[in-house]
């Protein structure tokens, strides 16, 4: 489909993730044989910036990377996928992860190392976010969240709820998983409260509510084929929601578009379908 070109960005972290496809995740003490394996610049910031870039023609990622081989690999891969990477470089090793993907497409993730997040004090071109149509905030400090609020539309994940509360910014939308205890949100947790809150529930669709007490549910988008890999489906949903709200879609249309982005993610291998 032909989509309008907009200026979009992501503020968040990147993890270099080694993916291993197995029939099933091994039990304690068990050995299983991998049928496929590969590495990608993943994490919330990596997934969402590539997804937004595919829709808008390009995207900018405000992030932080390690000054090591994996940090360089992440920078090279994301740049090759059309993302303009604005990265502070940290002395700590690049954060990485290990992900099992089983025959049902479910992913089981282990993270190694401290999360590299962009900070408002980092020498990044934060002022450019004032020209952005839409920004998805994945992770960072409170000053980074305030910088992201310069955009016309700001969407964020509930994974960063403490930082968002500290920042005091008003969100156009907050996206959370209805199944993840780490993404719980109750009305009043953020002041001012988000204009829209979407709770995703995977193949069951999800629920949404607005600050003016509008509410509803949505159905998952149909899949084009079998589920290949669940990795990144949530951040792809949020990236799609950011794009749709920035182009002016109403709530239900924006959520339907976001659900289609999530469905596409379920049908591709790993973080980016490489």
C-alpha positions in Angstrom: 0.0 0.0 0.0 1.1 3.6 -0.6 1.6 5.4 2.7 2.1 9.2 3.2 5.7 10.2 3.9 6.2 11.6 7.4 9.0 12.3 9.8 9.1 9.6 12.5 11.5 8.6 15.2 12.1 6.2 18.1 13.7 6.9 21.4 14.9 3.6 22.9 17.4 0.8 23.4 19.0 -1.8 21.2 20.0 -5.3 22.0 22.1 -7.6 19.8 20.1 -10.8 20.0 21.2 -14.3 19.0 18.1 -16.2 17.8 18.0 -20.0 17.9 15.1 -22.0 16.4 14.3 -25.2 18.2 11.4 -27.7 18.2 10.8 -26.7 21.8 12.6 -25.0 24.7 14.8 -27.5 26.5 13.8 -28.7 29.9 16.3 -28.3 32.8 19.4 -30.4 32.0 18.2 -31.3 28.5 20.0 -30.8 25.2 18.1 -29.9 22.1 19.3 -29.5 18.5 18.9 -26.1 16.8 17.5 -26.1 13.3 18.4 -22.4 12.5 20.3 -19.6 14.2 21.1 -15.9 13.4 21.9 -12.6 15.0 20.1 -9.2 14.7 20.0 -5.7 16.1 16.8 -6.1 18.1 15.3 -4.8 21.3 12.4 -2.4 21.4 14.3 0.5 19.7 15.7 -1.7 17.0 12.4 -3.3 16.1 10.3 -0.2 16.1 12.7 2.0 14.2 12.9 -0.5 11.3 9.1 -1.0 11.3 8.5 2.8 11.2 11.1 3.2 8.5 9.4 0.7 6.3 6.1 2.6 6.6 7.5 6.2 6.4 10.4 5.6 4.0 12.9 6.4 6.8 13.1 6.8 10.5 15.5 8.1 13.1 16.6 6.2 16.2 17.8 8.0 19.3 19.7 5.4 21.3 22.9 4.4 23.0 25.3 1.7 21.9 28.4 0.0 23.4 31.8 0.8 22.0 32.5 -2.7 21.0 32.1 -5.2 18.1 28.5 -5.9 18.8 27.7 -2.2 19.1 29.3 -1.6 15.7 27.4 -4.6 14.3 24.1 -3.1 15.6 24.9 0.3 14.1 25.8 -1.2 10.7 22.7 -3.4 10.5 20.2 -0.8 11.5 21.8 1.7 9.1 21.6 -0.9 6.3 17.9 -1.3 7.0 17.3 2.4 6.4 17.4 3.8 9.9 19.3 7.0 10.7 21.0 6.1 14.0 21.8 8.9 16.4 23.7 7.0 19.2 25.6 8.0 22.3 28.4 5.5 22.7 28.8 4.0 26.2 32.0 2.3 27.5 30.1 -0.7 28.8 29.8 -3.7 26.5 26.8 -3.7 24.1 23.7 -5.3 25.8 22.8 -8.6 24.1 20.3 -11.4 24.4 19.6 -15.0 23.6 16.2 -16.0 22.2 14.7 -19.5 21.7 12.0 -19.6 19.0 10.0 -22.9 19.2 7.9 -24.6 16.5 4.8 -22.6 17.6 6.6 -19.3 17.0 6.8 -18.5 20.7 9.9 -16.7 21.9 11.8 -17.2 25.2 14.3 -14.4 25.9 17.4 -14.1 28.1 19.0 -10.7 28.4 22.7 -10.2 29.2 24.1 -7.0 30.5 22.8 -3.6 31.5 20.4 -1.7 29.2 21.9 1.1 27.2 19.3 3.9 27.1 19.6 7.4 25.6 19.7 10.2 28.1 18.7 13.8 27.7 22.2 14.9 28.6 23.7 12.8 25.7 25.0 14.9 22.8 22.3 13.9 20.4 20.2 16.2 18.2 17.2 16.2 20.4 16.0 19.5 18.9 15.1 17.6 15.7 12.3 15.9 17.5 10.3 19.1 17.4 10.0 18.5 13.6 8.8 14.9 14.0 5.2 14.0 13.2 5.4 10.9 15.5 7.7 9.5 18.1 7.6 6.2 19.9 9.3 6.2 23.3 10.6 2.8 24.3 13.3 3.7 26.9 15.4 6.5 28.2 15.6 8.9 31.1 13.0 11.6 32.0 14.8 14.3 30.0 14.8 12.1 27.0 11.0 11.6 27.4 10.6 15.4 27.6 12.6 15.8 24.4 10.4 13.2 22.7 7.3 15.2 23.7 8.4 17.9 21.3 6.9 15.7 18.5 3.3 16.3 17.3 2.4 12.7 18.4 4.0 10.8 21.2 3.4 7.1 21.9 5.1 5.2 24.7 5.3 1.7 26.2 4.2 1.0 29.7 7.6 -0.7 30.2 9.0 2.8 30.9 6.1 3.8 33.3 8.4 5.1 36.1 10.4 7.3 33.7 7.2 8.6 32.1 5.7 9.4 35.5 8.9 11.3 36.5 8.9 13.3 33.2 5.4 14.6 33.6 4.8 14.5 29.8 1.3 14.0 28.3 1.1 11.0 26.0 -1.1 10.7 23.0 -1.1 6.9 23.6 0.3 4.4 26.0 0.7 0.8 24.9 0.8 -2.0 27.4 0.6 -5.8 27.4 -2.5 -7.1 29.1 -0.6 -10.3 29.9 2.7 -8.9 31.3 2.7 -8.0 35.0 5.6 -5.6 34.3 3.3 -3.5 32.1 0.4 -2.9 34.5 -1.2 0.5 34.3 -4.0 2.0 36.3 -5.8 5.3 35.7 -3.9 7.9 37.6 -0.5 6.3 37.3 0.5 9.1 34.9 -0.4 12.7 35.3 -1.6 14.0 33.0 -3.2 10.8 31.9 -2.6 9.5 28.4 -5.2 10.4 25.8 -5.4 6.8 24.8 -4.4 3.5 26.5 -4.2 0.3 24.5 -3.9 -3.1 26.2 -2.8 -5.8 23.8 -3.6 -9.5 24.3 -1.9 -11.2 21.4 -4.2 -13.4 19.3 -7.2 -12.3 21.4 -7.0 -8.7 20.2 -7.2 -6.2 23.1 -8.9 -3.3 24.8 -8.6 0.4 24.5 -9.8 3.4 26.5 -9.5 7.2 26.2 -9.0 10.0 28.7 -12.6 11.2 28.0 -13.9 7.7 29.0 -14.4 6.3 25.5 -13.6 2.6 25.4 -13.7 -0.4 23.2 -12.1 -3.6 22.1 -10.4 -4.7 18.9 -9.9 -8.0 17.1 -6.5 -9.2 15.9 -5.7 -8.7 12.2 -5.8 -11.9 10.1 -2.5 -13.6 9.4 -1.3 -14.3 5.9 0.1 -17.6 7.0 1.3 -19.5 10.0 3.0 -17.8 13.0 6.7 -17.8 12.3 8.1 -15.8 15.3 6.4 -13.7 18.0 9.5 -11.7 18.6 8.9 -7.9 18.2 5.1 -8.2 17.6 4.3 -5.8 20.5 6.8 -3.1 19.4 5.6 -3.5 15.8 2.1 -2.8 17.1 3.2 0.3 18.9 5.2 1.5 15.8 2.1 1.1 13.7 0.0 3.0 16.2 2.5 5.8 16.2 2.4 6.1 12.4 -1.4 5.9 12.2 -2.0 8.5 14.9 0.6 10.8 13.3 -1.1 10.7 9.9 -4.4 11.6 11.5 -6.3 8.2 11.8 -9.1 8.1 14.4 -8.6 5.7 17.4 -10.3 2.6 15.9 -8.6 3.0 12.5 -5.2 3.6 14.1 -5.6 0.5 16.3 -6.7 -1.6 13.3 -3.6 -0.5 11.4 -1.4 -1.3 14.4 -2.9 -4.7 14.6 -2.0 -5.4 11.0 1.6 -4.4 11.7 1.7 -6.9 14.6 0.2 -9.6 12.4 2.9 -9.0 9.8 5.6 -9.3 12.5 4.2 -12.7 13.5 4.8 -13.9 10.0 8.5 -12.9 9.8 11.7 -14.4 11.1 13.3 -12.7 14.1 13.2 -9.0 14.7 13.2 -7.8 11.0 12.5 -10.8 8.8 16.1 -10.8 7.4 
